[in-house]
């Protein structure tokens, strides 16, 4: 009989232990997400039309929407076009309480990966320093913008040395 009770107690423990672990690991209250939108009202029109933000901040993580690198403007080199986008991403990260030092993951979508990778890597290396984030580069048929060359999507942490999250 004692053996039967031991098995029964073991069975109860095996059933209740996972539920207890789940309850202990769940956050007490979900932290509300914050969003980062373009500073200039005229730049917000596109974001409002399609219902998304430049970045979302949740539980200490910053998720940037993809930023598309298009063909260089007249008088601009391809490298300058990429640099302009990386500088813009840096400003969004800053407004989100983060920085290039806090980037943990980067995904790039290329319409011609062989052509775009050398210049993208050269410019990226000016902004992204060791320890390097994870990076996935994907070759695709096209981007939302028909003349887009590369789309860059970033995930970062909120900077521990930063001023904190933006005020809403």
Helices and strands as residue ranges (DSSP letters): H 2-25, E 34-36, H 41-50, E 55-58, E 61-64, E 67-69, H 78-95, G 100-102, E 103-110, H 113-127, E 134-139, E 150-157
